[in-house]
């Protein structure tokens, strides 16, 4: 019996028992849908966070001081800026406040104290006005640079330079309006107010410098800049873990490791349903072998070989699992929007995931269909013809 005849015979057998075949496919459909959807959620979440981190700039360095005895001051911060490989540096302090303009107010707005270099470090653009200057910090001036959402909500206008904004009951003159930033993992994007660092320390009654942002001169010397900063900070901290210097590259590497583990875990959980679907295929194929014992006997009597019988039943299992896999992939593709809504991210089913899922469904068909196929091929034709 030729291969194409075997395939046609397998299709005919599946079509002859449509309801049973569909019910058998359900386990594979659900399993492939779950695997495809969950892996896509993991990949899409990773891509979204990676995009946000990369948007901060590949040269960004974050310095966290955990040793309370370090006692760094602004002069020490300037020393970091003079290190080889470091292009800019700014201390950073923040808290949330209710900001007001007359009767208009916004709650829980991030108010951050920064120095002039912060604009270059974070690559902030301005729609109007200017950024915080070193003079603003030295003179402890009450000036502010605000995000566009704050401007629209409090003033219903982008023409806000020269206006005043109230932070914790204290008036600040608006000297600049930031371009639209979007959201990232450190700030709520455009709902932000920036004020001079020393002014912020007084507002927040916090003289401790625990967070510093810096940028490397180029992406090629990020590691060298990190090493220089770490060596510089050793003189201020006696603790081995008194500070950390983190680059965007190291954050992305850690993110990739966590995401890979999470995706594997999600895929493994979803794979359990595929295992159940495979057991269902094996069960139905064993029942099919029993029901068609006399048919197998007739086929062998007219010249069908063990190989022909094995391939026929094996192709039936592959057809059921393959079609179930295709349906599961299509459901995942069309349902990605709904899955994304539940997961809180935009989900895209990549072609590589679809190919992997389909291949896995075929492997399930082969793996769980081989035993019934072998059992059918080993039937004695005489005993099969006598079977009732």
N, C-alpha and C positions, 0 to 999 in steps of 0.2 A: 504494500500500500504506500503510495507516494505521500510526501509530507503535506501537500496542499489538500489531498483527499482526507488525510487525518484531521487537519484543521477544520475542514468543512464538516466532517462528521462530529467533531467536538462542538462546533457552533450549533449544529442541529440538535445535539443532545441537550445543550444549555437552553436553546429556544423551546424545546419540547416541554421543559419544566420551568416556565417563565417565573411563576410565583415563587417557587422554591429557590430559584437562582437569585431573584431579587432579594429575598429574605436573607440568603446567604451573603449577598454583597453588602448588606447593611453594616455588618461588623467592620468590613474593610473600609466602607465609605466613611463611617464615623471615625475610625482610627486614622485614616489618611487626612481627613479634614482637621482633626485635632492636632496631628503632628505638623501639618503644613501651617495651620493658623498660629500655633504656639511658637514655632521656630521663627515665623515671620514677625510675630510680636517682639520676640527677643532681638532680632536683627534690626527691626525698625526703631525700637527704643534705643539701641546702641548707636544707630546712625544719627538719630536726633540729638542725643547727648554729645556725641562726637562733634557734630556740626557746631553746637553751641560752644564747646571747649575750643575748637579750632578758630572760632570767630573771635575769641579773645586775643588771638595772636600767638604764633609759635614761639615768640621770644619772651613771653610773660613768665615771670618768676614770682612765686608767692612764698613769703617768709613768715613763719609762725613762731613766735617766742613763747615758750611754755614755762621757762624758768623765771619765777616772779622776782628773783634776786638779780636778774640781768641789768635792770635799771638803765636801759638805753634812753638817750635823749636825742633831740633833733640834730645835734652835732655829730653824734655817732651814726645817725642815718645818712648824713652827708658823706661820712667816711665810706659807707658802702657804695655811694655813687661815684667815688673816686677810684674804685677798684678796677683792675683790668677786665675788660669784657662786659662791664656794666654800663649801659647807656643812660639810664634814668632810674630814679628811686623816689618813693613817696611813702611816708607812714600813712596808716589808715585806721580810722576809728569810726564806728557807726552805732546808731541806735534808731529806734522808731519813735516818731512823734506825730501828734496831730498838727497839721499846718493849716493856716487860715489866711483868708483875704476877706475882710469884712464878715459877712454872714456865710460865706462859702468856706467849707472846710473839708479836709481829707484826713482820714485816720490811718494810723500804722504806716506812715510814709518813712522810707529809709532816708535818714539824714546822715551824711558821711562827711568826716573831716579829712581833707587831703591837702597836698601841696601842689605847686605848679606842674611838676613833672608828671603828675597823675594823668594829665590830658594826653601826653605822648605815650605813656605806658599802656593806657587803655584805648588809644587811638580814637579819642572822642572828637567829633566835629561839632561846630557851633552854627546854629541858624542865625544867631545875632548876638551882639555883645562880645564879651571876652570871658576867659577862664580865670580861675583863682590864680593869683600871683604870689610870689614870695613876700612881697611887701604887705599883702593882705594878712598873711600869717604873722609877720614881724610886728605889725601894728595892731594885731588882733581886731581887724575890722569886721564889722557885721555885714558881710556881703554874701550873696548866694548865687549859684548857678543851678537852674532847675531843668527837669525833664519836660518833654512836650505834654505828657499826660497831666502833669501838675498845672502847666500853663492853661490848658484847655479847661480843666475842671474848675480851677479857681478864678480864672480871668476870662474864660471863653474867648481867648485870643492868643496869638503868638507874639503880639507886640507887648512884651512884658518888661523889657529892659528899662530900668528906672523906677519900676513899681516896687512896692514893699510887700514882704511876706512875713507872717507871724509864725515863729517856731517856739513852742512852749511859752507863749506870751511875750517873746522878745522879737522886735522888728529887725528884719534884714533887708537890705537893698538888693534887688535882683540885678546882677551885672551881666548875666549871660543865659542863653537858652540853648540847650543841647539839641543836636540832631536826634532823630528817632533812633533808638538803640535796639529795641526788641528785648526779649527776656533772656537771661542767662542764669547760671546756677548760683551766682553770688549776689545779684541784685534783681529787683523787680523792674528791670529795664528802664522805662520812661517815667516811672513813679519814684523819682529820686530827687533829693536836694543835696547839693554839694556846697560846703562852706569851708573856710580856711581851717587848717588842722588845729592850730593853737586855740582858735575861737571855739572849735568843736570840743576840745579838751575841757575848756572852762564850762561850756554848756552842759556837758555830760558828766562833769566833775570826775574826770578820769585822766590821770596823768601817765598811766602805764601804756607803753607802746608794745602791743602784742602782735600786731599784723603790719607787715610792710609789703608793698608791691614794688617790683623792679622789672626792668627789661634788659635783655642781653643785647649787645651791639649788633649781632646777627644770629641767625638760626644755627650757623655752623659752630659757634663757640658757646652755646648754651651750657654744655657740661662744664666747660672751663670756668664760666661765670659762676655756676653753682658751687664749684670747688673753692673758688676765691672767696665767695661770701661765707661759706661754711668755715673756712680757716679764719676769716676776720671775726666771726661771731664767737669763736672758741675763747677769746679773751674776756668775753662778757658772761659766759655760762660755764659753771663747773660741772654741770650735769651732762651725761652722755646724750640724753634725749631732751636737752633743754631747748632745742630749736629744730625746726625742719625747714629746708629749702626745697620747694617743689616746682618743677617745670611742667609745662603743658604736655610734653612728651611722656613724662613719667606718669602723669594722670591718665593719659590715653592708654598706656600699657596696662596699668592697673584696671582700667575700665574694660579693656579687651579680655583680660583674664576673668574678671567677674562675670562678664556677659557670656563668655564661652561656657563657664560652669553653669550659669543660669539656663542658657539655651539647652545644654545637654540634659539638665534636670527636667526641664519642661518637655523636651522631646522624649525622654525616658518615661515620664508619666503618661504621655499620650500614647507611647508605644505599647502600653499595657492593653489598651483597647484593640490595637492591631493584633496582639497575641491572641486575644479572645476571638477576633475575626478569623484568624488563621485556624484556630481550633474548630470553629464553626465550619470552615471549608473542609477540613479533614473529616469531620463528622458526617456532613452531607455526602461527601465523595464515597465514604465507606458504605453508607446507605445505598447510594447509587450502584455500587459494585454488587451488592446483594440483590437489588432489584433487577439488574441486567445480567445476572449470571448466565441464563440460558442464551441471551444475545451474544455474550462473550464466547460461549461454547460454539454457537453457529459460526461466528466470525473465524474462530480457530479452525473449525471443520472445513471451511472453504478456502483456507490458506493464509489467514492472518497470523503473523508471527508474534512472539512475546513483545518484541520491540514495537510493533504496530499498536498493540493493546495498551502498552505502557504509555506511549506517546499520546494516544487518544485521550486517556483519562488525565494525563498530566496537562495536556492542552486545555481540557475542560476547566481544571483548577486555575490555570493561568488566565484563561478568558474571564472567569468569574472575578478573580482578584484584580486583574488589569482594568476591567471595566469599572469595578468598584473604586479603584484608585483614581481613575480619570474623573469619575463623578465627584469623589471627595475633593480633588484638586479644584474642579470647577466651582464647587460650593465654597471652598476657601477663597478662591479668587473673587467671586461675586459677593461673598459675605465679609470681605476684608474691612469694608467701611464700618459695619456693625461691630466686628471684633475690635477695630481700632477705637470705637466709641467706648466700649467696655474697658479697654486697656488704657484709655486716656492718651493715645498717641495715634498718629497716622500710620496705618499698616500697609505695606506694599509687599505682595507675594512675588519674590524674585524667581526668574526662570530656573536658576540653579536649584532652588528649593523644590520647585514643581517637578523637575527631572529626578531629583533624589527621591521624592515621595513616590513617583510612579515606579521607579526602579525597585523601591522597597516593597511596593504592593506586588510586583511580579515575583520578587524573591519570596514573599510570603506564600504566594500561590505554588511556587516550586517546592518550597520547604514543607508545606503542610499537605501538598497534593501528591508527593512522591510515594508515600507509604501506601495509600489506597491504589495508586497506579501500579505499583509493584505487586500488590496483592492480587489485582485483577489480572495482570500478565502471567501470574504463576498458576492460575486456575487450570485444572486438568480438563481438556475439552469434553471428554466422556462424562466426567462427573458434572460438569457444567450443563451439558445437554439433559441430564437426568434430573437437574435441580428443579424443584417446584416451589 
